[in-house]
Amino acid sequence: MVRVRDAAGVPATRDEAAGSMLSPARKPRRPRSSLNREVILDAALAIAEREGLDGLTFAALGAELGAHSTAVYRHYRDKDELVLELIDELRARSYGVHEPGPDWRADLRAIGGHIREHYLRYPRLAQAMSARSTRRTTEFANVEFALDALRRAGLGDEDAVLWLRLFGNYVRAMAAHEAAVRDLDPALKAKDHAGWQVDAAGLDAAAFPNVTRLATSMLPMDDPRIFDLGLELVLDAIEERGRVTRAAALR
């Protein structure tokens, strides 16, 4: 058998030498003591932004961290706990906990705008984030903030919980939709918008008089004025509900 020397000068067969050249160097394992929740969350975010939450597995985390996947279980009992912790951490990084100001309407407008900016910052995660309740510090603190604003608007307890859901669902749904549109390939997004205008303008004007007349004036689906307009309408409705509630209490 033909023998050659490897890089260290140790005799080896030709087959062994070839195998060593073809096999990639194994990535050194990270010491267990270097793993903590912050390190894991940063790695989880990197994976989720590349592959979405479906790609966020403990095996993928192990590869990202250079650690055995079982090491993650020392910090998180399962993927859902990790996902909820990640969502709450990203909220904390984006807008933290709001403090009440003198104007309830300005307070709700501010938190609505910050949630929208947060979803636009993480467009690949926006839809999943919008549907989950983390039941953690940042969420509880900001629900308290919003309920306080609604009470200052004049709403009673029953109305406050109802309008909290309306306000929150509007903000999350609209922001997640806008984030999804923004995340589209720019050429595809431009094609959709221009194509709609051209196709609509070519319709039978007798059958579609308003569509054909306004075809070239139609706004892109992610025009930021849409979110702002809807938010102001929700705030108007909350203000009116508070006015009616206060008037009823005086009778």
N, C-alpha and C positions, 0 to 999 in steps of 0.2 A: 504494500500500500504506500502510495506517495505521501510523504509528510512535509509540511511546510511550517514555518514559524508564524505565530500570530503577532499582533501589535506589541505584545509584552515580551516577545522572544521565546514564548513557550511553544514547544513542538505541538502540532495539531495535524490531523488529516486534512486533505484538501476539501473534503465534504464539510468538515467542521468549520474550517476557515470560511468557506462560502456561506455557510449558514449564519455565522456571526456577522458577516457583512450585510446579509439580507434582513436580519432581525433588528427592528428599531430598539434603541436604548429604552429600557423601562423607566418611566417617570418615577422619581423617588417619592415614597409615601410621605404625606404631611404628618408631623407628630400630632397625636390626639389632643395634646394639651394646647395646641395652637387653634383649635376649632372653638368658636363661640357663636352665639346667635347672630351677631352683627356680620361676621365673616360669612356665615351660611346664607344670610339674607342677601348679601351683596352678590354671592354666586348664584342664588336663585333668581335674582332680578336679571342678571346677565343671560341666563338660560331662557327665562320667560320672554325677554325682549327679542331674542333670536328666534325662538321656536314656539312661543305662546305657552299658556299654562299646561296644555296637553303634553308638551315636551319636558315639563318640569317633573322629573322623577328622581328618586333617591339615587338610582344608578347614575343618572346624568349629573347629579350633584357631586357624587363621589369622584367622577371623572373630572369635573370642573375644579374641584378642590384638591385633587391629588390625594384623596383619602378613600378608605373603604366605605362603601355606601352605608354599612351598618353603623358607622360612627355618627351619622346624622341622627339616628334614632336615640342617641343619648341626649339630644336637645329637642327633638320633635317626635311625637309618637306616631304620626302618620302625615301623609301629604296634605290633607285638608287643614290640619293645624298649621302647617308651614304656610299654606296659601293664605289663610286668614291673617297670620302674623305679618306676612309680606304686604298684604293690602293695607293693613293698619299702619305699618311702618312707612309705606309710601305716602299715605295721607299725612302722616306726621311730618314727613320731609317736605311735602308740598305746601301745606297751609297750617299745620299744627292745630292749636286750640285757640278759638276766637274769644275775645273779651267783649262784653256788651258795651255799646256806646249809647249816646242819648236818644238816637232815632232808630226805632225797631225796623223801619223800612230799609234804612241804610245798612243795618246789620244783616238782614236777609239778602239784600242785593250783593253785599260783599261776600258772604259765604257762598252764594250761588255762583258768583264769578270765579271764586277760587277753586271750587269743585270743577267747573268747566275747564279752567286752565290746567288743573291736575290731570284730567282725562286726556286733554290734548298733549300733555307731556308724555303720557304712557298710552299711546293709541292702541297698541296691540293687546293691552290688558284691560282697556276701558269697558268693553262689554261684560267681561267676567266680573270686574270690580263692581259694576253698577248693580249686579244681581245679588251680591252677597252682603250679609250683615256680619261684621267681625266680632261684635260684642266685646270690644276692647276699649282701652282708655280714650283714644282719639275719637272714636265714634260716640261713646257715651257723653263725652264732654261737649261735642258739637251738637248732639241732639238736645242736651240741656240748654245750650245757647239758643237754638232755634225755638224750642218750646217757650223759653223766657221771652223771646222777641214776639212770639204769637200772643202770649198773655198780655204783653204791653200794648199790642195792637187792639186789645179789647175782647179777645176770644175767651170763652169759657173752656173748661177742661175737655168736654166732649168735642167741641169744634177744634180745639188746639191739636188733638191727636189726629183728627181727620185732615186738617189743612197741613199739618206737618208731612203727612204721607203725600198729599197732592204736590206740595212744594218740592219735596225731596225727589219724588218720582219724575216730576217734570225736569228738574235740573239734571238728574242722572241720565234719563233717557235721551234728552236733547244733546247733552254733552257727549255721550257715548256715540250717538249717531254722527255728530259732527266729527268726532275723532276717527270714526270708521271711514268717512268720506275723505278726510285729510290724509289718511294712511294709504289711500289708493295710489297706484302708480300715476304720477302727474299727467302723463300722456293719455292714459285711459280715462282719467277724470275729465280732462279737456275734451276728449272724443265724445264722452257721454253728454256733456253739456251742449257742445256745438251741434252734435247729431240730433239732440232733442229739438233744438231751435229750428234746424233745417227741416226735419221731418214734420214738425208741427206747422211750420209756415206753408208747407206744401199740401196740407189737408184741404178738403172741400170747405170753403168759407161758409157756405149755407148750412152745413151740418155742424161746424165747429167755429162759429163766428168769434167767440171770445178767445179761443186758443190761437187761431190764426192771427188775430189782431194784436195779441200780446206776446206772440212767440219769441220775438227777439228781445223782449223786455224781461223774460223769466230769469229769476235769480239762481245762482248756483245753490245746491243743497246745503253747502256749508257756509253760506253767507252769514257772518256773525250777527248781523242785525236781526236775524230770525230768533236766535236765542234771547237777545236783549228785549225784543218786543214781547215775546211770550212771558218772560220773567216779569216785566212791568205789568202785564195783564193779570198775572197771578197775584202780584202784590196789590193791584187795584181791588181785586176781588176780596182779598184778605182785609183790606182797609174798610171796604163796604160792609163785610160781615161783622167786623168789630163795631162799626157805627150802629148797625141794627141791634147788636147785642146790648150795647150801652143804652140805646134808646129804650129798649124793652125793660131794662132794669130800672129805669126812672119812672115807669108808669105806675 
